[in-house]
């Protein structure tokens, strides 16, 4: 809960203080590129925050595709909504929900409300390591994706090699943001997925893993509240 309040209070300045440009954007770009999205796809942006993935995802799926952003912080979603409206993106749907307890069926329904019958892919960038029960979140998120759909995880680890000198800074940044730098949530995708790609960036601090999901289904759980932008 303390982390939740922290992200709420910091939503307005998150993009500036998060180290996005010098450090973390590299992981987003690599993960989204490797996800292999096509025009018309529906992609789930798990833990979308202020919408830093939106420009890349909207460009990838095109005007006939859909990006569904999910986050538990209304303050972060407010910034994401402002970003989408300011850029005139009409193919963004924002959902307020906890990743660990959401109902996958509600995410599929969010897609259907916008004229799409299925979710083709999901992406979690720097999000699962912030969730206490990230394995539960992973199961629920991937259950919303069609069988044979794509998934991507971009997250953090302790820097290695020459970059190990920056480890104290990385650890401090993760502690401030409430992330478990040793969670390595991409390993679940590596365990179950196929057609895997794994790239490492910023001295081992960032890992981008993509793959094809073997199965999909719908789990039960708490409902979520969706807000269409248009």
Backbone bond lengths (Angstrom), bond angles and torsions (degrees), N, CA, C in turn:
res aa  C-N    CA-C-N  psi(-1)  N-CA   C-N-CA  omega(-1)  CA-C   N-CA-C  phi
1 X - - - 1.454 - - 1.528 111.28 -
2 X 1.325 117.08 -35.36 1.464 119.69 178.82 1.517 110.86 -62.80
3 X 1.342 116.33 -39.92 1.457 120.16 178.02 1.519 110.12 -64.76
4 X 1.330 117.09 -40.93 1.457 121.89 179.13 1.526 110.00 -58.22
5 X 1.330 117.62 -46.30 1.460 120.97 179.23 1.515 110.45 -64.80
6 X 1.330 116.95 -37.72 1.458 121.04 -179.08 1.524 110.96 -62.19
7 X 1.338 116.54 -44.44 1.458 119.54 178.99 1.518 110.87 -68.06
8 X 1.323 117.49 -32.26 1.449 119.83 176.97 1.517 111.66 -66.17
9 X 1.312 116.66 -48.52 1.458 120.93 -179.14 1.522 112.04 -66.58
10 X 1.330 117.13 -30.80 1.463 120.42 -175.90 1.505 115.04 -96.82
11 X 1.341 117.82 8.27 1.460 120.45 -174.16 1.517 112.02 -59.15
12 X 1.316 117.68 -39.80 1.463 120.86 -175.81 1.528 112.62 -67.75
13 X 1.324 117.19 -28.48 1.474 119.28 -176.59 1.518 112.15 -112.32
14 X 1.330 117.50 4.71 1.460 121.04 -174.25 1.522 112.48 -56.71
15 X 1.316 117.37 -45.83 1.466 120.48 -176.23 1.521 112.34 -62.07
16 X 1.329 116.38 -27.15 1.465 121.03 -177.51 1.519 111.57 -84.44
17 X 1.332 117.21 -41.99 1.463 120.81 -171.78 1.526 113.61 -94.56
18 X 1.337 117.67 -5.95 1.460 119.91 -173.23 1.523 114.15 -81.44
19 X 1.331 118.27 -5.81 1.459 120.24 -177.24 1.518 112.69 75.26
20 X 1.311 117.17 24.98 1.462 122.31 -174.64 1.530 112.29 -59.21
21 X 1.296 117.66 -57.26 1.469 120.61 -174.77 1.523 113.18 -64.73
22 X 1.331 119.03 -50.48 1.466 117.68 -176.36 1.524 114.20 -74.50
23 X 1.328 118.93 -23.93 1.467 120.19 -172.07 1.532 112.48 -125.00
24 X 1.321 117.95 -63.01 1.459 121.04 -160.45 1.523 115.28 -85.43
25 X 1.317 117.95 -18.61 1.458 119.30 178.25 1.531 111.13 -62.35
26 X 1.309 117.68 -32.71 1.464 120.71 -179.02 1.521 111.42 -57.52
27 X 1.324 117.12 -39.41 1.458 120.37 178.58 1.516 112.11 -68.42
28 X 1.340 116.89 -40.95 1.460 120.11 178.51 1.528 110.80 -59.96
29 X 1.320 115.50 -48.72 1.462 120.00 -177.47 1.525 110.44 -60.42
30 X 1.327 116.57 -45.44 1.471 120.43 -178.69 1.522 111.12 -64.71
31 X 1.331 117.36 -44.56 1.457 120.68 -177.49 1.517 112.64 -65.83
32 X 1.322 117.07 -43.83 1.466 120.33 -178.45 1.525 110.67 -69.44
33 X 1.316 116.91 -38.44 1.463 119.55 177.81 1.525 110.92 -62.84
34 X 1.336 116.93 -43.13 1.468 120.48 -177.47 1.527 112.58 -74.19
35 X 1.332 117.37 -18.36 1.462 120.40 -178.94 1.533 111.30 -65.71
36 X 1.323 116.37 -25.28 1.456 120.34 174.78 1.520 114.47 70.45
37 X 1.319 117.41 37.86 1.457 120.94 178.75 1.524 110.52 -65.94
38 X 1.342 114.94 149.07 1.452 120.99 179.46 1.526 109.92 -122.60
39 X 1.323 117.65 156.29 1.471 119.69 176.81 1.531 110.79 -54.48
40 X 1.330 115.78 133.25 1.447 121.46 -179.23 1.515 114.39 94.50
41 X 1.323 118.25 -9.71 1.466 121.20 179.30 1.525 111.51 -69.04
42 X 1.323 114.66 156.68 1.464 122.60 170.67 1.519 107.42 -110.41
43 X 1.340 117.15 123.47 1.454 121.30 -176.70 1.521 109.73 -123.87
44 X 1.311 115.54 138.32 1.456 123.27 178.34 1.526 108.70 -96.83
45 X 1.332 116.69 121.24 1.457 122.86 178.47 1.526 107.75 -101.31
46 X 1.336 116.62 95.53 1.461 122.49 -172.99 1.526 110.66 -81.84
47 X 1.323 116.31 125.79 1.460 119.97 -175.72 1.511 110.03 69.34
48 X 1.322 116.56 50.71 1.470 121.30 -170.65 1.518 113.38 -69.02
49 X 1.326 118.20 -19.35 1.463 120.50 178.16 1.514 112.22 58.33
50 X 1.318 116.60 -132.09 1.468 121.67 -178.18 1.522 113.02 -82.57
51 X 1.328 117.32 2.90 1.451 120.21 176.53 1.512 115.06 92.51
52 X 1.324 117.63 28.00 1.460 120.14 -178.95 1.525 112.85 -65.27
53 X 1.333 117.06 -24.98 1.471 119.72 176.65 1.518 113.09 -80.25
54 X 1.317 117.16 -19.20 1.455 120.17 -169.56 1.524 114.81 -55.83
55 X 1.332 120.18 -46.35 1.470 118.14 -178.84 1.524 112.98 -56.72
56 X 1.327 117.22 -42.34 1.455 121.14 -179.39 1.521 111.83 -70.90
57 X 1.327 116.97 -40.44 1.464 120.41 -177.72 1.526 111.53 -71.74
58 X 1.316 117.47 -43.80 1.465 120.74 178.88 1.516 110.25 -61.31
59 X 1.310 116.77 -40.74 1.461 120.32 177.80 1.522 111.20 -63.63
60 X 1.340 116.92 -37.86 1.459 120.78 -176.53 1.526 112.58 -71.11
61 X 1.343 118.17 -40.33 1.471 120.27 -175.98 1.520 112.33 -89.17
62 X 1.327 117.47 -15.00 1.448 120.40 177.49 1.513 114.06 72.75
63 X 1.326 117.70 178.35 1.468 121.37 -174.79 1.521 113.97 -67.12
64 X 1.324 117.96 -20.48 1.460 120.45 -179.75 1.532 112.74 -95.73
65 X 1.313 116.76 -1.58 1.451 121.21 175.45 1.514 110.64 -93.89
66 X 1.337 116.18 -173.12 1.459 121.09 -177.69 1.519 109.69 -147.20
67 X 1.329 116.19 137.91 1.457 122.74 172.86 1.525 108.06 -112.85
68 X 1.327 116.32 122.20 1.467 121.74 177.31 1.527 107.58 -106.52
69 X 1.315 116.57 109.41 1.461 121.41 179.06 1.515 110.59 -94.95
70 X 1.322 116.72 131.71 1.467 122.31 -178.44 1.526 109.31 -122.72
71 X 1.319 116.72 131.48 1.465 121.30 175.57 1.518 108.67 -156.83
72 X 1.326 116.89 150.81 1.465 120.02 -179.39 1.528 112.48 -88.56
73 X 1.327 117.48 -11.38 1.466 120.69 -177.35 1.527 111.16 -94.99
74 X 1.332 118.23 114.34 1.471 119.53 177.74 1.522 112.21 -63.24
75 X 1.329 117.60 -29.51 1.460 120.58 179.27 1.525 111.15 -68.88
76 X 1.335 116.83 -41.24 1.456 120.02 176.56 1.526 110.43 -65.77
77 X 1.324 116.77 -42.93 1.458 120.09 178.94 1.519 111.58 -63.37
78 X 1.306 116.95 -33.55 1.460 119.76 177.65 1.533 110.54 -62.08
79 X 1.330 116.80 -39.36 1.457 120.40 177.49 1.531 110.88 -69.74
80 X 1.337 116.66 -38.83 1.469 120.42 177.53 1.523 110.40 -63.22
81 X 1.326 116.24 -41.71 1.472 120.79 179.69 1.526 109.77 -63.42
82 X 1.303 116.60 -42.25 1.467 120.38 179.60 1.526 110.49 -63.35
83 X 1.329 116.40 -38.91 1.463 120.45 178.53 1.540 110.47 -63.17
84 X 1.341 115.06 -45.88 1.464 119.36 -177.55 1.525 111.84 -66.59
85 X 1.308 116.59 -44.82 1.454 119.79 179.22 1.522 111.81 -64.65
86 X 1.332 115.91 -38.99 1.456 119.94 179.75 1.522 113.05 -64.28
87 X 1.328 116.48 -30.13 1.461 120.80 179.72 1.527 112.74 -93.96
88 X 1.326 116.00 -2.53 1.457 119.57 177.98 1.514 114.62 73.12
89 X 1.333 117.49 25.51 1.467 120.48 179.06 1.522 109.29 -80.30
90 X 1.321 116.23 117.30 1.454 121.51 -178.89 1.526 112.10 -98.86
91 X 1.312 117.02 2.27 1.471 121.00 -177.64 1.523 111.33 -115.77
92 X 1.330 115.29 41.32 1.468 122.00 176.84 1.523 108.85 -124.29
93 X 1.309 115.98 128.50 1.469 123.11 176.38 1.525 107.50 -119.23
94 X 1.323 117.14 128.07 1.463 120.85 -178.83 1.525 110.42 -110.71
95 X 1.324 114.97 135.55 1.468 121.71 -175.82 1.522 108.93 -126.67
96 X 1.320 116.53 128.73 1.471 121.20 175.86 1.519 108.90 -91.82
97 X 1.330 117.28 113.97 1.462 121.00 -178.04 1.517 109.94 -164.09
98 X 1.318 115.57 153.82 1.457 123.52 173.17 1.527 107.88 -83.74
99 X 1.313 117.49 124.99 1.460 120.86 -176.24 1.521 112.45 -59.00
100 X 1.322 117.61 -31.15 1.464 120.83 -174.90 1.523 113.44 -81.80
101 X 1.336 118.57 -13.37 1.456 119.99 -174.88 1.529 113.44 -129.38
102 X 1.319 118.14 -0.13 1.462 120.13 -176.82 1.527 111.80 -65.49
103 X 1.313 115.71 160.89 1.464 122.30 176.95 1.527 108.11 -98.75
104 X 1.336 119.46 117.52 1.462 121.27 179.69 1.521 113.26 -56.33
105 X 1.333 117.06 -32.23 1.457 119.99 -179.90 1.525 111.40 -62.10
106 X 1.318 117.16 -31.62 1.460 120.29 178.71 1.526 111.71 -69.08
107 X 1.331 116.37 -32.00 1.459 119.35 177.18 1.527 110.74 -70.07
108 X 1.334 116.32 -40.49 1.459 119.95 176.01 1.528 109.90 -62.89
109 X 1.319 116.17 -39.64 1.460 119.97 178.55 1.527 111.12 -64.97
110 X 1.334 117.33 -35.56 1.462 120.59 176.62 1.524 110.59 -61.27
111 X 1.327 116.41 -38.46 1.467 120.04 176.47 1.520 110.88 -66.82
112 X 1.318 117.21 -41.35 1.460 121.07 -178.17 1.524 111.73 -65.89
113 X 1.316 116.08 -34.79 1.467 118.87 177.27 1.520 111.32 -60.49
114 X 1.320 115.79 -25.26 1.463 120.12 -179.47 1.531 112.46 -102.11
115 X 1.349 116.37 15.78 1.451 120.55 173.13 1.517 115.37 88.59
116 X 1.331 118.42 16.54 1.462 122.16 179.84 1.527 109.22 -118.62
117 X 1.312 116.43 140.86 1.455 121.24 -175.02 1.528 113.88 -92.57
118 X 1.316 117.83 -12.00 1.460 118.23 -176.04 1.522 110.46 -156.40
119 X 1.320 115.44 163.40 1.462 122.53 174.44 1.526 107.18 -104.62
120 X 1.317 115.84 125.58 1.463 120.96 -173.43 1.525 114.03 -89.56
121 X 1.328 117.40 -24.61 1.464 119.60 -173.97 1.515 110.09 -158.79
122 X 1.328 116.12 158.24 1.452 121.00 172.77 1.520 109.49 -136.20
123 X 1.315 114.64 151.12 1.458 121.39 -178.75 1.519 109.11 -139.82
124 X 1.322 116.89 133.35 1.462 122.26 175.36 1.521 108.17 -124.48
125 X 1.316 117.66 109.93 1.461 121.35 179.49 1.524 109.75 -110.09
126 X 1.324 115.76 116.85 1.469 123.00 178.23 1.531 110.64 53.55
127 X 1.321 117.62 34.17 1.459 121.91 -175.41 1.523 112.53 -115.96
128 X 1.317 118.08 -45.96 1.460 119.83 -175.48 1.516 112.35 -64.84
129 X 1.319 118.16 -32.81 1.466 120.60 -179.40 1.528 112.53 -69.57
130 X 1.328 116.77 -11.15 1.467 121.01 177.56 1.528 111.05 -92.38
131 X 1.332 116.73 -15.67 1.466 121.87 -177.58 1.525 109.44 -89.75
132 X 1.336 116.96 126.38 1.465 120.38 -178.68 1.522 111.22 -56.61
133 X 1.322 116.48 -49.99 1.462 120.74 179.51 1.528 108.16 -104.33
134 X 1.328 115.55 71.55 1.464 118.54 -174.52 1.525 112.03 -69.14
135 X 1.321 118.36 -25.32 1.473 119.85 177.65 1.526 111.11 -66.17
136 X 1.331 116.73 -38.89 1.466 120.01 175.56 1.522 109.94 -63.95
137 X 1.322 116.49 -40.95 1.462 120.34 178.11 1.522 110.78 -62.83
138 X 1.323 116.62 -42.04 1.458 120.93 -179.87 1.536 110.58 -60.77
139 X 1.318 117.29 -44.88 1.468 121.10 -178.71 1.522 110.96 -62.81
140 X 1.304 116.46 -41.79 1.461 119.37 -178.08 1.525 111.89 -71.32
141 X 1.295 116.67 -40.25 1.462 120.20 -179.90 1.527 111.78 -66.44
142 X 1.316 116.45 -46.87 1.463 119.24 -177.87 1.525 111.60 -71.29
143 X 1.343 117.57 -24.33 1.457 120.23 176.53 1.515 111.91 -66.41
144 X 1.325 117.18 -21.47 1.461 120.78 179.35 1.525 112.37 -81.44
145 X 1.339 117.61 -13.82 1.458 122.01 -174.99 1.527 109.73 -91.53
146 X 1.307 116.43 143.00 1.467 121.20 -179.40 1.526 111.02 -60.30
147 X 1.316 115.61 156.08 1.460 121.05 176.42 1.525 109.57 -58.82
148 X 1.313 116.06 131.41 1.452 120.63 -178.58 1.509 114.49 79.13
149 X 1.354 116.53 8.85 1.449 120.35 177.56 1.521 111.39 -73.57
150 X 1.313 115.58 177.00 1.458 121.49 -176.19 1.532 110.68 -104.76
151 X 1.319 115.49 153.40 1.461 121.28 176.70 1.518 109.35 -140.71
152 X 1.321 115.30 150.68 1.458 120.84 177.11 1.514 110.80 -141.37
153 X 1.314 115.97 141.28 1.465 122.58 175.67 1.524 107.95 -128.72
154 X 1.306 115.80 124.58 1.458 121.97 173.27 1.516 106.85 -119.92
155 X 1.337 116.12 120.02 1.459 118.00 -177.47 1.520 110.03 -154.45
156 X 1.313 116.22 -171.45 1.459 121.64 -165.44 1.521 113.67 -114.15
157 X 1.319 114.21 154.99 1.463 122.88 173.01 1.521 107.75 -143.93
158 X 1.310 116.82 169.23 1.462 121.28 177.17 1.528 108.32 -69.49
159 X 1.329 118.83 129.96 1.475 121.06 179.15 1.525 111.59 -56.15
160 X 1.316 115.30 152.14 1.460 121.12 -177.97 1.527 109.92 -128.16
161 X 1.332 115.15 175.09 1.458 120.78 178.04 1.522 111.19 60.50
162 X 1.334 117.46 -143.83 1.466 120.18 179.88 1.524 112.86 -59.16
163 X 1.340 116.33 -27.50 1.463 120.05 -178.25 1.516 112.36 -75.63
164 X 1.329 118.63 -3.43 1.454 120.60 -179.68 1.530 111.06 -60.41
165 X 1.326 116.70 -22.54 1.466 120.29 176.88 1.530 111.63 -62.98
166 X 1.337 116.04 -22.43 1.460 120.28 179.34 1.519 112.62 -91.39
167 X 1.324 116.32 1.47 1.463 119.87 -177.80 1.525 113.28 -56.83
168 X 1.340 119.99 -42.65 1.467 118.75 179.30 1.525 112.97 -59.05
169 X 1.343 116.76 -37.23 1.460 119.78 178.23 1.522 110.90 -67.70
170 X 1.340 116.10 -41.91 1.467 120.40 179.16 1.522 110.56 -63.52
171 X 1.319 117.00 -43.33 1.460 120.78 179.74 1.525 111.39 -64.05
172 X 1.321 116.06 -40.10 1.466 120.09 179.82 1.524 110.82 -66.55
173 X 1.339 116.81 -41.44 1.461 120.63 -179.70 1.521 110.43 -64.67
174 X 1.324 116.89 -41.46 1.465 120.13 179.91 1.522 111.12 -68.30
175 X 1.317 116.71 -39.49 1.463 119.94 178.42 1.523 110.54 -62.82
176 X 1.324 116.54 -41.06 1.465 120.54 179.37 1.524 110.76 -63.82
177 X 1.330 116.23 -39.40 1.456 120.08 -179.03 1.511 114.19 -84.44
178 X 1.332 117.21 -4.44 1.453 120.49 179.15 1.510 114.25 80.02
179 X 1.343 117.72 18.61 1.465 121.25 -178.63 1.523 110.81 -93.48
180 X 1.323 115.43 143.95 1.458 121.76 174.57 1.527 107.76 -92.34
181 X 1.319 117.35 101.62 1.448 121.73 -174.18 1.525 112.30 -67.10
182 X 1.316 116.81 -15.56 1.473 121.03 -179.54 1.541 112.25 -102.23
183 X 1.323 117.66 9.56 1.467 120.29 -179.63 1.526 111.80 -70.31
184 X 1.340 117.38 -38.57 1.470 122.79 179.71 1.533 111.56 48.44
185 X 1.330 118.79 57.03 1.467 121.13 -173.88 1.521 114.60 -66.32
186 X 1.328 118.01 -14.84 1.470 119.86 177.87 1.531 112.08 -65.77
187 X 1.316 117.23 -16.36 1.465 119.62 -177.97 1.531 112.03 -65.62
188 X 1.325 117.95 -26.93 1.460 119.84 177.52 1.529 110.33 -67.65
189 X 1.322 116.93 -39.01 1.458 119.87 176.01 1.524 110.60 -67.05
190 X 1.313 117.01 -40.21 1.464 119.78 178.08 1.528 111.42 -65.32
191 X 1.324 116.96 -29.26 1.463 120.85 -178.87 1.530 111.71 -74.59
192 X 1.325 117.33 -35.42 1.459 120.20 -171.70 1.525 114.64 -112.60
193 X 1.324 117.85 -18.86 1.451 120.41 -173.39 1.512 113.88 -89.31
194 X 1.336 114.72 172.26 1.462 122.19 175.60 1.526 108.04 -128.52
195 X 1.336 115.70 173.87 1.473 120.71 -179.16 1.527 110.52 51.85
196 X 1.313 115.89 47.16 1.460 121.26 -172.54 1.526 112.44 -79.72
197 X 1.317 114.31 146.13 1.459 121.81 170.99 1.520 107.36 -134.53
198 X 1.333 117.04 133.67 1.464 121.66 -176.37 1.526 108.06 -136.03
199 X 1.315 115.90 114.63 1.460 120.49 176.88 1.522 109.41 -119.20
200 X 1.317 115.76 151.72 1.466 122.42 -176.49 1.529 108.46 -122.97
201 X 1.328 116.14 139.32 1.454 120.94 -173.72 1.528 110.38 -137.89
202 X 1.317 114.81 162.31 1.465 123.04 176.06 1.526 111.99 52.44
203 X 1.330 114.62 53.77 1.457 119.80 174.51 1.514 114.76 65.33
204 X 1.327 116.51 31.35 1.460 120.13 179.97 1.510 114.08 87.26
205 X 1.334 117.53 0.38 1.462 120.03 -178.38 1.525 111.69 -76.06
206 X 1.331 117.41 -31.85 1.461 121.62 -176.51 1.519 110.49 -115.53
207 X 1.323 115.53 134.17 1.459 122.06 176.42 1.525 108.54 -123.24
208 X 1.322 116.41 128.96 1.463 122.47 177.21 1.525 108.16 -118.54
209 X 1.324 116.32 115.64 1.465 121.65 -177.08 1.520 108.75 -124.75
210 X 1.322 116.71 130.41 1.459 121.79 175.88 1.519 109.42 -128.95
211 X 1.326 116.03 155.58 1.454 120.24 179.05 1.511 111.37 -171.21
212 X 1.319 115.18 175.66 1.461 122.46 178.70 1.522 109.00 -99.08
213 X 1.325 116.03 132.92 1.464 121.32 -179.48 1.522 110.23 -80.14
214 X 1.333 118.00 138.59 1.461 120.06 -177.53 1.513 114.43 -78.91
215 X 1.342 117.58 -34.03 1.463 121.28 -176.33 1.514 108.17 -142.65
216 X 1.308 115.77 166.30 1.463 121.42 173.69 1.508 108.33 -149.77
217 X 1.313 116.27 151.76 1.458 121.25 177.43 1.498 108.88 -159.76
218 X 1.295 117.24 -172.60 1.456 121.56 179.32 1.514 108.85 -122.27
219 X 1.307 116.42 122.51 1.457 122.25 177.81 1.514 109.82 -95.88
220 X 1.340 116.17 157.28 1.453 119.77 174.53 1.519 109.63 -83.45
221 X 1.321 116.12 164.71 1.455 118.86 177.22 1.512 110.75 163.59
222 X 1.324 114.86 -172.98 1.452 120.32 -178.23 1.505 110.64 -68.63
223 X 1.318 116.39 149.28 1.456 121.19 178.59 1.504 111.67 -73.73
224 X 1.330 115.79 165.41 1.447 121.35 177.10 1.511 108.59 -128.57
225 X 1.302 115.59 163.31 1.452 121.45 -178.67 1.511 109.03 -114.28
226 X 1.311 117.61 122.26 1.455 121.55 -177.37 1.523 110.89 -104.36
227 X 1.344 116.13 150.66 1.442 121.49 177.74 1.516 108.08 -132.99
228 X 1.315 118.17 108.41 1.452 121.01 175.53 1.515 109.39 -72.38
229 X 1.320 117.58 143.42 1.457 121.06 178.58 1.519 111.25 -77.80
230 X 1.338 115.80 -26.01 1.462 118.75 -179.10 1.524 108.61 -132.00
